């Protein structure tokens, strides 16, 4: 799964709005990032490094495993595969998008 395919899939899942009214950035390190801005309508999903309410640091591989249901976000977080900066409540609202 490439960065482009992750971005496109998140755009599809978000549609015109994710329903959480915040912004989040998935930082995949050297593989790039995906930012979701649901503070505006329609929501924006892009690869631009901008401010966000929450930044989730993880590998692109682990993101794929979570999105496919092979890993749970909670277990990944407890194993240190996910690091979260900013508003943790935003990360907790992402289950409907990722699951």
C-alpha positions in Angstrom: 0.0 0.0 0.0 1.6 3.3 -1.1 1.2 6.7 0.4 -1.0 7.6 -2.6 -3.3 4.7 -2.1 -3.6 5.4 1.6 -4.5 9.1 0.8 -7.1 8.0 -1.8 -8.6 5.5 0.6 -8.9 8.0 3.4 -10.5 10.5 1.0 -13.0 7.9 0.0 -13.8 7.0 3.7 -14.0 10.7 4.8 -16.2 11.8 1.8 -17.4 15.3 2.5 -16.8 15.1 6.2 -15.5 12.7 8.9 -17.9 13.9 11.5 -15.3 14.7 14.1 -14.7 18.4 13.2 -11.0 18.3 14.0 -7.7 17.8 12.1 -5.3 14.9 12.3 -2.0 14.1 10.7 -0.7 10.6 10.1 3.1 10.9 10.0 4.7 7.9 8.3 8.3 9.2 8.7 10.3 8.9 5.5 7.3 7.5 3.7 5.4 10.8 4.0 2.2 11.9 5.7 -1.5 12.2 5.3 -3.4 15.1 6.8 -7.2 15.2 7.4 -8.8 18.5 8.0 -12.4 18.0 9.0 -12.7 21.6 10.4 -13.8 22.8 7.0 -16.5 21.6 4.6 -15.9 19.6 2.6 -13.1 17.9 4.5 -9.6 18.0 3.1 -7.4 14.9 2.8 -3.9 15.7 1.5 -0.2 15.2 1.9 0.7 18.7 3.0 2.5 19.1 6.4 0.3 21.6 8.2 -0.9 22.2 11.7 -3.2 19.6 13.2 -5.0 19.0 16.5 -3.3 15.5 16.7 -0.3 13.9 15.0 -0.1 10.1 14.9 3.4 8.7 14.3 3.5 5.2 12.9 4.9 3.2 10.0 3.0 2.9 6.7 3.1 -0.9 7.3 1.5 -0.6 10.7 -1.1 1.8 9.3 -2.0 -0.8 6.7 -2.2 -3.5 9.3 -4.6 -1.4 11.4 -6.7 -0.4 8.4 -7.1 -4.0 7.4 -8.0 -5.1 10.9 -4.9 -7.2 11.4 -3.7 -5.0 14.3 -5.8 -3.1 16.8 -4.8 0.6 17.4 -4.8 0.0 21.2 -2.4 -2.9 21.0 -0.2 -1.1 18.5 -0.1 1.9 20.9 0.8 -0.3 23.9 3.5 -2.0 21.9 5.1 1.4 21.0 4.2 1.2 17.3 2.1 4.3 17.6 3.0 7.6 19.2 0.5 10.4 19.6 1.2 14.1 19.9 -1.6 16.6 20.6 -5.2 15.9 21.5 -5.6 12.2 22.2 -9.4 12.5 22.0 -9.0 13.1 18.2 -7.2 9.9 17.9 -9.9 8.1 19.8 -12.5 9.3 17.3 -10.8 7.7 14.3 -12.2 4.2 14.7 -15.1 4.9 12.4 -12.7 6.0 9.7 -10.0 3.3 10.1 -12.2 0.4 11.1 
